[in-house]
Amino acid sequence: MAAAVAAFWAAGEVPQAGAVSAGRDLVVPVQMPYEMPPKGPDAHAESVPQNTKPLTPEELQRAEALLPLLEGKQEFWAMGEFVHLGEPGVPVLVKALTMPGPRTRYNAIETISMLHAVSAVPALIAAAKEPNEIPRVREHALRVAIRLDPPKAPDAIQVMSKDPNSSIRKTAAFESRYVREKSIIPILIEMIGDEERFVALSAVQSLWILTLHETEFHDWEASTRQDRQAWLEEWREWWNAEKDTFVIPEPKRRSQGRQG
């Protein structure tokens, strides 16, 4: 049997039904037609609705026990458990923002983002402003705070814009474009004079997005700090003339390309 099948394969032929006397033991590969599954309505990622009721004493104790598990092999499970507990568990989750272990703090911020927990924004702002926190955690805290409640972010952006770490300053300059608040404009203008070119470039790009103000052409990519300081004065003059009546304009919509 095996020798007969091998002979067929060696000849480059697929044995047909009945070609081998002991065909009952022969498995012949067959290409089955494939159809795409039918499209259905988009569904939310959460299969189980979040809890909205106040936590019971047992649930509160359970939430406290989850905090140390936000770092380690069970971290994703712990994050999922907090998501299941919902917004009522946020006060416990916020405690993780001051716990030892940067991964614990980072995962707490990520879980707050998953919960869309606006109530945690003040704690996120405090984490973003904390000078002794590592940059990765501070930057993530600012990003999530801005996504959840942008009007509360200017205070943190002001602090971060003057941080000794250029990565922190760049994050402040970049994320500012998502904060449509008038108080952001002078912060960004001052950042144009930053000693690090990539910080200044992020700041001016955010200014263009927020103000739609068209300035003189400058080669920002090849600029020196002295160049940027001169261009900073141009922005200051514009702002001093406009700040009393200025209103953040509606963002430009991207035009759709022609259909091919």
C-alpha positions as CSV (number, residue, x, y, z in Angstrom):
1,M,0.0,0.0,0.0
2,A,2.6,2.5,1.1
3,A,4.8,1.6,-1.9
4,A,2.0,2.1,-4.3
5,V,1.1,5.6,-2.9
6,A,4.8,6.5,-2.9
7,A,5.0,5.5,-6.6
8,F,2.1,7.8,-7.5
9,W,3.7,10.7,-5.7
10,A,7.1,10.1,-7.2
11,A,5.4,10.3,-10.7
12,G,3.9,13.6,-9.8
13,E,0.3,12.2,-9.9
14,V,-2.4,12.2,-7.2
15,P,-3.9,8.8,-6.8
16,Q,-7.6,8.7,-7.8
17,A,-10.4,6.7,-6.0
18,G,-10.0,3.1,-6.9
19,A,-6.5,3.4,-8.2
20,V,-5.1,1.5,-5.3
21,S,-6.8,-1.7,-4.3
22,A,-6.5,-1.0,-0.6
23,G,-7.9,2.5,-1.1
24,R,-9.9,2.5,2.1
25,D,-6.7,3.5,4.0
26,L,-5.7,6.2,1.5
27,V,-6.1,9.9,2.4
28,V,-6.2,12.2,-0.6
29,P,-5.9,16.0,0.0
30,V,-8.8,17.9,-1.5
31,Q,-9.1,21.7,-1.9
32,M,-12.4,22.8,-0.3
33,P,-14.0,26.1,-1.5
34,Y,-13.6,29.0,1.0
35,E,-16.1,31.6,1.6
36,M,-15.6,34.7,3.8
37,P,-17.7,34.9,6.9
38,P,-20.7,37.3,6.6
39,K,-20.1,40.8,7.9
40,G,-21.9,41.7,11.0
41,P,-22.4,44.9,13.0
42,D,-19.3,46.2,14.8
43,A,-19.1,45.1,18.4
44,H,-17.3,46.6,21.4
45,A,-14.2,44.9,22.6
46,E,-15.7,44.3,26.1
47,S,-17.8,41.2,26.1
48,V,-18.8,41.7,29.7
49,P,-20.3,45.1,30.7
50,Q,-18.4,47.1,33.3
51,N,-19.7,47.2,36.8
52,T,-21.4,50.6,37.7
53,K,-22.5,49.7,41.2
54,P,-20.5,50.7,44.3
55,L,-18.0,48.0,45.4
56,T,-19.1,45.8,48.2
57,P,-16.6,45.3,51.1
58,E,-15.6,42.0,49.5
59,E,-15.0,43.6,46.1
60,L,-13.1,46.4,47.7
61,Q,-10.8,43.9,49.4
62,R,-10.4,42.1,46.1
63,A,-9.4,45.3,44.4
64,E,-6.8,46.1,47.0
65,A,-5.3,42.6,46.6
66,L,-5.0,43.2,42.8
67,L,-2.7,46.1,43.1
68,P,0.6,44.1,43.6
69,L,-0.4,42.0,40.7
70,L,-0.2,44.9,38.2
71,E,3.4,44.0,37.7
72,G,4.4,40.4,37.0
73,K,3.1,37.3,35.2
74,Q,-0.5,38.1,36.1
75,E,-0.5,41.8,35.2
76,F,-2.8,41.5,32.2
77,W,-5.2,39.4,34.3
78,A,-5.2,42.0,37.1
79,M,-5.8,44.8,34.6
80,G,-8.8,42.9,33.2
81,E,-10.1,42.4,36.7
82,F,-10.0,46.2,37.3
83,V,-11.8,46.8,34.0
84,H,-14.5,44.3,35.2
85,L,-14.8,46.2,38.5
86,G,-15.4,49.4,36.5
87,E,-15.3,53.0,37.5
88,P,-16.1,52.2,41.2
89,G,-12.7,50.6,41.5
90,V,-10.8,53.6,40.2
91,P,-10.0,55.1,43.7
92,V,-8.2,51.9,44.5
93,L,-6.5,51.8,41.1
94,V,-5.2,55.3,41.6
95,K,-3.2,54.2,44.6
96,A,-1.0,52.3,42.2
97,L,0.3,55.5,40.7
98,T,2.4,56.1,43.8
99,M,3.4,52.4,44.4
100,P,7.0,51.2,43.9
101,G,7.8,49.7,40.5
102,P,7.4,51.8,37.4
103,R,5.7,49.0,35.5
104,T,3.0,48.9,38.2
105,R,2.4,52.6,37.7
106,Y,2.5,52.4,33.9
107,N,0.0,49.5,33.9
108,A,-2.3,51.5,36.3
109,I,-2.3,54.3,33.8
110,E,-3.0,52.0,30.9
111,T,-5.9,50.4,32.9
112,I,-7.3,53.9,33.6
113,S,-7.2,54.5,29.9
114,M,-9.1,51.2,29.2
115,L,-11.8,52.3,31.8
116,H,-12.1,55.8,30.2
117,A,-12.0,56.9,33.9
118,V,-12.3,60.7,33.7
119,S,-12.4,60.8,37.5
120,A,-8.7,59.7,37.6
121,V,-7.5,62.6,35.5
122,P,-6.4,64.8,38.5
123,A,-4.2,61.9,39.7
124,L,-2.8,61.5,36.2
125,I,-1.9,65.2,36.0
126,A,-0.1,64.9,39.3
127,A,1.9,61.9,38.0
128,A,2.8,63.8,34.8
129,K,4.1,66.8,36.9
130,E,6.0,64.6,39.4
131,P,9.8,65.5,38.8
132,N,11.0,62.2,40.5
133,E,8.9,60.0,38.2
134,I,10.5,58.3,35.2
135,P,9.9,60.0,31.8
136,R,8.0,57.0,30.3
137,V,5.4,57.0,33.1
138,R,5.1,60.8,33.1
139,E,4.6,60.9,29.3
140,H,2.0,58.2,29.4
141,A,0.1,59.9,32.2
142,L,0.0,63.1,30.2
143,R,-1.2,61.3,27.0
144,V,-4.0,59.5,28.8
145,A,-5.1,62.6,30.8
146,I,-5.3,64.6,27.5
147,R,-7.4,61.8,25.8
148,L,-9.8,61.7,28.8
149,D,-10.2,65.4,29.7
150,P,-8.1,67.8,27.7
151,P,-9.0,71.1,29.5
152,K,-7.3,69.8,32.7
153,A,-4.0,69.3,30.9
154,P,-2.5,72.9,30.5
155,D,-1.1,72.9,34.1
156,A,0.9,69.7,33.5
157,I,2.0,70.9,30.1
158,Q,3.3,74.1,31.6
159,V,5.4,72.2,34.1
160,M,6.7,69.7,31.6
161,S,7.6,72.4,29.1
162,K,10.3,73.5,31.5
163,D,11.6,70.1,32.5
164,P,15.4,69.4,32.3
165,N,14.7,66.3,30.3
166,S,14.2,67.1,26.6
167,S,12.1,64.0,26.0
168,I,9.6,65.3,28.6
169,R,9.6,68.7,26.9
170,K,9.0,67.2,23.5
171,T,6.1,65.2,24.7
172,A,4.5,68.3,26.2
173,A,5.0,70.1,22.9
174,F,3.6,67.3,20.8
175,E,0.6,66.4,23.0
176,S,-0.4,70.1,23.2
177,R,-1.9,69.9,19.8
178,Y,-4.8,67.8,21.2
179,V,-5.6,70.4,23.9
180,R,-7.8,73.0,22.3
181,E,-7.4,75.6,25.0
182,K,-6.3,79.2,24.6
183,S,-3.9,79.0,27.5
184,I,-1.8,76.5,25.6
185,I,-0.7,79.0,23.0
186,P,1.7,81.1,25.0
187,I,3.3,77.9,26.5
188,L,4.0,76.6,23.0
189,I,5.3,80.0,21.8
190,E,7.9,80.0,24.6
191,M,9.0,76.5,23.6
192,I,10.0,77.7,20.1
193,G,13.2,78.9,21.7
194,D,14.1,75.5,23.2
195,E,17.7,74.5,22.9
196,E,16.7,71.2,21.4
197,R,15.5,71.6,17.8
198,F,13.1,68.7,17.8
199,V,11.3,70.2,20.8
200,A,11.0,73.5,19.1
201,L,9.8,71.9,15.9
202,S,7.1,69.9,17.8
203,A,6.0,73.1,19.4
204,V,5.7,75.1,16.2
205,Q,3.8,72.2,14.5
206,S,1.4,72.2,17.4
207,L,1.0,75.9,17.1
208,W,0.2,75.6,13.4
209,I,-2.4,73.0,14.1
210,L,-4.1,74.9,16.9
211,T,-4.0,78.4,15.5
212,L,-3.9,77.9,11.7
213,H,-1.7,81.0,11.7
214,E,0.5,81.2,8.6
215,T,4.0,82.5,9.3
216,E,6.9,83.5,7.2
217,F,8.8,80.5,5.7
218,H,11.6,79.4,7.9
219,D,13.9,76.4,7.6
220,W,13.1,74.8,10.9
221,E,14.9,71.6,10.1
222,A,18.3,73.4,9.7
223,S,17.7,76.1,12.3
224,T,20.0,77.1,15.1
225,R,18.9,78.2,18.5
226,Q,19.5,81.8,17.5
227,D,17.3,81.4,14.5
228,R,14.5,80.0,16.6
229,Q,14.8,82.7,19.2
230,A,14.3,85.3,16.4
231,W,11.2,83.4,15.1
232,L,10.0,83.2,18.7
233,E,9.8,87.0,18.7
234,E,7.6,86.9,15.6
235,W,5.1,84.6,17.3
236,R,5.2,86.8,20.4
237,E,4.3,89.8,18.4
238,W,1.5,88.0,16.7
239,W,0.1,86.7,20.0
240,N,0.3,90.1,21.7
241,A,-1.8,91.5,18.9
242,E,-4.3,88.7,18.8
243,K,-4.7,87.2,22.3
244,D,-7.6,89.4,23.4
245,T,-9.8,88.3,20.6
246,F,-8.3,85.0,19.6
247,V,-10.5,81.9,19.5
248,I,-9.2,78.4,18.7
249,P,-10.4,77.8,15.2
250,E,-12.1,74.6,14.0
251,P,-9.4,72.1,12.8
252,K,-9.0,71.7,9.1
253,R,-10.5,68.6,7.6
254,R,-8.4,66.4,5.4
255,S,-9.7,66.5,1.9
256,Q,-10.4,63.1,0.4
257,G,-8.3,62.2,-2.7
258,R,-10.0,61.6,-6.0
259,Q,-11.3,58.2,-6.6
260,G,-9.2,56.3,-9.1
